[in-house]
């Protein structure tokens, strides 16, 4: 969401069932508004409606609204000036951004971060850092700039694509500062303002923000029955003629769905026929927990119409901040030239570390998958014990479950859970349009004992709120 003026009607819809058990209070409104800010749904600079107007729309007293906003002002979440109104600010104590947007300064004590689906680094990452230190000095004789990336790292990434059935030349690889940086660079190079970008609905929140950041037009295509509807995808490509399509075919975030080989082949034909370029996000492709071979990459069916982005963040460690682009040679050269306006390359030391990790990737990733499989099963068991009425499909890979709550209460649940020390990602962040307040993404990237404790707290929070009526449509 871009910063701008927020109308009272829109803000009221975003707040949803903010009062606790139907009893409005300044504390409940404060918590709900704070949650919207932390999730990035009310970005810094957003102008808020007048207090009287908001009070009328919420059916609350003006004193209640004023008290809630005063508390937010004290913490820096809201700024005000006489004659200029109020707007969202940035708290001086704001911490790091999460993948679901926003910041998470603790309101009280420690908390369990269920808003991020990111595993901790494996011991092998530290060992790779130690090995690289010994050889790092050999690179000091050069200038250190590697705009396209270290040749030996690009060769290893190209080799892994070839092992998956997609022959790749190292010159088709561009090293980036993570998959998000890769996607932003592709958008900047290939799009002009106003062009359409097809997106799965729901999808990865930061991808939506990147599309809006280049003033492109998001074009949502709903996920149906836990997967893709090939006919709907083809019809959208034919009728809307989007310039790009952003897709996550491997353990889609947040649904966990895996696109079949037949669906990928059909998609490849459609991309070529309608001349749409797919940006395929393979951030989660290495987290296959089933033990069964994955389908070939989408680029195997439509190489000239596919840009593939990947990352070390989910498979090895987010702190590496390295990703890559695989694309046709001509596009890679355009990306290299265009990159100069943003940065001049990725850090050399981290590239050497990633090269070390890829040399032993099968062993390291095997251990990572074993850990994640155990954590996934523990999360599933905890949910079936404490929330058996929630429904979900157990994914074959990735990092999270996509739960159906049965009614629209995810927003209220997030607020109540935070009061009990568990931070949840706002479901609305995954929606290209509309809302997903009957859904909740729960990652299994935390230790098993933490997962059970978090689910127990979430269940207690769920018992404390009043659910809204079931949605008219489930997407």
N, C-alpha and C positions, 0 to 999 in steps of 0.2 A: 504494500500500500504506500503510495506517495504522500508526503506531507501536504496538507491543505486545510481547508475549513471543514470541520465536522459538524453536520447537522444533528439536531437533537433526535430526530427519528432514526437516523442511521446509527447513532451511538447507542440508543436504547435497544435496537436489534442486536448490536454487537454484545451488549451486556447480558442479554438473554434473561435467564432466571437468576438474577443476581441476589435477590433477597433470600435469606436462609429460612427455609420452611415457611415461606410466605410472610415472614416478619422483617420488613425493611428496617435497616439501621445504617448509621453513618459508617460503622465498621465494615459492614457487608459491602456497601457501595465502594468504600475505599479499597477493599481487597479486590473487588471485581475490576475496578479501573486500573489498579496497580498491575493486575494480571495482564490486561490488554497492552499496557506499556511494555512490560517485560517480554511479552511474546512478539513485540514488534508490530502489533496491529494498530497501535497509535504511535507512529514514529515521531522523533523529535521535530518540533516546529508545527505539529498539527494544532490548528486553532480549535478550541472547544466552544460549544454553544454557551449562551448566557445561562447563568445559574437558574434564573427563574424559568427559562424555557425548558431546560433539562428537567427541573423538578416537576413541571406540568406534564411532560411526556412520560416520566417515570411514575407518576402518581405518588410522589413523595413530597415532603415539606421542603421549602427552600432552605430552612435551617439544617436539615439533614444533608442536603447536597453541599452546602457551604462547609459544614464540618468535615465531610469526606475530602473535599478539595483542599481545605486548610491543612489537613494532615499530609496530603500529597505535596503541597507547597513546602511544608517543613522539611521534607525529604528530598526536594529538588525534582520530583517527578512532574510538577506543574509550576509554571512561571506566570506571573500576572503583572500588569502595569495599568495604572489608572488611565482610562480612555482607550486602551488598546486591547482589553480583554485578557483571556488566559490561553495558554498554549502548553504543549507537552515539552518538558525540558529533559536534560540529561543529569541524573544524580552524580554528584562529585565522587561518590563511592562506587560507581558502576564498575562491574567486573567484566569478564570476557563475553564475547558474543557466542551464542549457541547456534547450532545448525538450523534450529527452528526460528531463529531471529531473536532480536532483543538482547537484553542483558539480564543477569541474575544475581544482583546483590542480595545476600541473605537478609530476610526480614528479622529472623531471630535464630541464633544457633546454627548448627550444621544441618544439612539437608541431603536427601538422596536425589541426584539429578537424573530424572527419567525423561528429560527434554532432549537429551543428546543420545544418539545411537552410535557411539564411538568406543571401540575397545581400547584398553590400556596397551602399552607397548609390551611385546614379548621380551624375554631376557636376551634373545638373539639380536635384538636391535642394539642393545648396549654393547654386546660383543663386537658387532660390526663397526660401531663407532671406534672402539679401541683398536681394531685392526687397521682402520683407515688412517688413524693418526700417524702410524709408522710410515705410511707411504705418501702422506699429504705433501711433504716438503718437495717432492719431485715436481710438483706443478708450479712452484713459486717462480720459476724462470720465465713464465709467460705472463700475459696481461690479465688472465683470469676470466675474460669475457667469453661466454659460450652461448651465443644467442639461440642456436638451435638445440644445444645440449651436448654433453660429453659424447663423443662417438661410441665409446665402449658401452655406455648405458643405453644409447639408442639401439645398438646392435643386440643387446640382451632383451630389450622389450620387443624388438622385431622378431627375435627368435621365439618368444613366448606366443606371439600371434601365429607364427608358422606352426607351432606345436598344436594349436587349436584349429588348424585347417585353413588358415588365412595367410598365404605367403606374403611376406612384408619385407620391403627394403628399408634399411636404417634411415635412408633419406626421406622416407615417408613419416618419420617420427619427429615430433617437436616436444621437447621437455618444457613443462610449465610449472608454475607455483601452485599446484593442486588442480583438481578437476574443475572447480568453480572458476578459477582463472582461465583454464582452457576454454570453457564454454563462453565466458565473457569475451575472450579474444576472437572466437569464431563469430559470435554475434556482431561484434564491432567490424569485422572484416567483411561479412557476407550480407548484412542487412542495411537497409535505409529506413528512416522513421516511417511508421505507418504500415510496414509490411507485416504479414501474418506469420505467426509461429504456432504450429499445432502442438498442444500439450496434453498429456494424459490427465484425467481428472479422477482421483486426486494425484498430486505429484510432489516432487521435492520443492519445498518453499523457496530456497535460494535461487533455483532455476527461474521461477516466476519473477522474482525480483530482478534478475539479470535481464530478462526479456523486457520488462517494463522500463528498466534503466536505459535501454537504447530506444525507447519510445516505439517499440513494436507492439503489435496487437495479439494478445494471447487468444488462441482458438482451442477451447477445451473439447476433448473427446472422452466421454465417460468410460471408465472401466466397468465391465458388466460381468456379474457372476464370478467375481474374483479374478478376472482376466480381461483380455482384449476382445473386441468385436471386430473381426476382420472386415466385414461388410461395412460397418460404420466408419472404420478407418479409411477404406477405399472411397466411400461416398464423400467423406470430408475432403480428402485429397483432390477428388475430381471436381467438386462443387466450389470449394473455397480457394483452391490453388495456393496453399501456403508456401512461402519461400523456404522455410525450414520446418522440421518436425523434431521435437525433443522427446526422446523415448528412453525408457529404462527397462529393457527386455529381460534382464537377469536379476531376479529377486527385487522387483519393482518397489521403490520407496514411495509410499508407505505400505502397500498392500502385500508385498512379498511374492507377487505372482511371477511365474517363469514362462516366457513365450516359447512355444513349441517350434521345432524345426519347420513344420509345415506352415505355421503362421509367419515365420521369418521369411520363408521363400515367397509366400503370397505378398507380404509387405514389400519385399525387394522388387517384385514385378510392378507393384503399384507405384513405388517411388520412381522407378525408371520411366514408367508410362506418363506420369504427371510431372516429371522433372522437379521433384521436391527433394531437397537434400535432408537426410536424417542425421541429426546429431545424437549418436547412441552413447548413453552414459553407462560405462562398464565398471563403475566404482565398486560394485559389490560382486563382480563376476568371480573373484577368487574365493568367495565365502560359500562354496557349494558344500552343504552338510549332508547330502544324500549319499554320496559315494558313487553315484551314477554319472556317466559322461554328460556334459552339457551340450545343447545344440550348437551348431557352428555359429560364429558371430554373424550379425546382420550383414556386415560388409561382404561376407562370402557370397551373398545373393545379389548385392547391389553396390559393388565396390565404388564405382564412379559417383554414386549418389549418397555416399555415407562418410561421415566424419565420426570417428570413434574417440571418446575421451575416457581416460582411466586415471587412477590415483593410487598412491601408496597409503593413503590415510586410513582406510578401513581394513586393509589387509595386513599392514605392518604397524604404522603409527602415524597419527595425525600431526605430530610434531615435526615430521619430515618435511611437510608442506611441498610435496612434489607430485606432479601429475604429468600427463602426456596427451598428445593428440596424434592419432594415426589418420592420414588423409592422402588423397592423390598428390603426386609430386608438385604439380602446379599450385595447388592450394596451400601446401606447406610453405612454399616460397613466398606466397602472398602474406601468409600469417607471420613469417619471419620478418618481412619488411614492415608490416603493420605493427608488429610488437614494439618497435623502437619508440613509438609514441607512448608506450605504457611502461616498459622496463627493458633492460638490456640482457636479460637472461636469468637463469635460476642459480642458486648458490652451488658452487663446485663441490664443497665438502659433503653436503647432503646427497649430491648426485653420486659421489663415490660410495657413500654408505648404502644407497639404494642398489648400486651395482653389486656390492657385496651380498646384500640380502637376496637378490635375484639369482646369484650363483648357487644359493642353497635354498631356493624358494620352496621346493616340494616338501622338504623336511620341516621348514619353519611354518609354512602354511598348514601342513598336516596337523601340527600341534595346535595351531590357532583354531582350526576347524573342530578338533576334538573338544577344546575348551568351550567353544561357542555352542556346540551340539549339546553338551551337558547343561549349560546355562539355559538354553532354549527349553530343554525338557523340564528343568526345574521351574521356569516361569510358567510353562503350561500346567504343570502339576499344581502350583500355587493358585493359579486362576481357577482351575477346576475345583479346588477345595474352597476358596473364599468367594468366588463369583461364578458358580456353575451356570447361571442364567445368561452370561455373556457368551457370544458365539464368535468363532474365529477359525481360520484355516491355518493349520500348522505348516509354515513354509519349509521348503527344502533347502533354504539358504538365506543369506542376508543377515540382518541384525535385529529385526523387530517383528512383533505381531500386530495385526490390524484388527482391533476388536469392535464388534457391533454391540452397543449397550442396550438396544431395545427401545430407547426413547431419547429425546433430545435433552441431554443433561451434561454433556462433556465439559462445557464451559463452567458450569457451577461446580462440577466435580474437580476441575483443575484448581479452582479457588479453595475449595474445602481441603483438598489434598495438600496444598501448600501450607495451610495452617497446621498440618500434621507432619510437616517436614519432607514432603515428596513433591518435587517439581515436575509437572507434566507439560508436554508440548501441546499447545492449543490446536485442536483439530481444524479450526478455521484456516490455519496457516497452510494446510495441504490442499485447500480448495481453490481451484482456478476461478470459480464463481460460485455464488450461493454459500451454503454452509454445510458442515459435516458434523453437526453437534450430536449426532448419534454414534459417532465413531471415536476411537481412542487408539493412538499408537503407543505401544509399550515395547521398549527395546530390551534385549537380553544380553547386553554388552557388559553388565555389571556382574560382580561375583555372585555365586549362587545363593549364599546366605543373605546377601543384600536384597536380592530379587524377592525372596519370600517375605522379608520384613516390609519391603515397599508395597507389595500386593496386599498384605494385611492392613497397612495404613490406608491404602486406597479404598479397600472395602469398608473400613470404618468411615471414611469420608463420604463414600457413596451412600451409606446408610443415613447420613446426617442431612442429605439434601432432598428436596422435593422434585421428582422428575417431571418433565414436561410431557405432553402428549406425543405419541409416535409420529415420525415424519410422514408426509404424504408420499414422498418418493425416496427410495433407498438407492444410492448410486455407489 
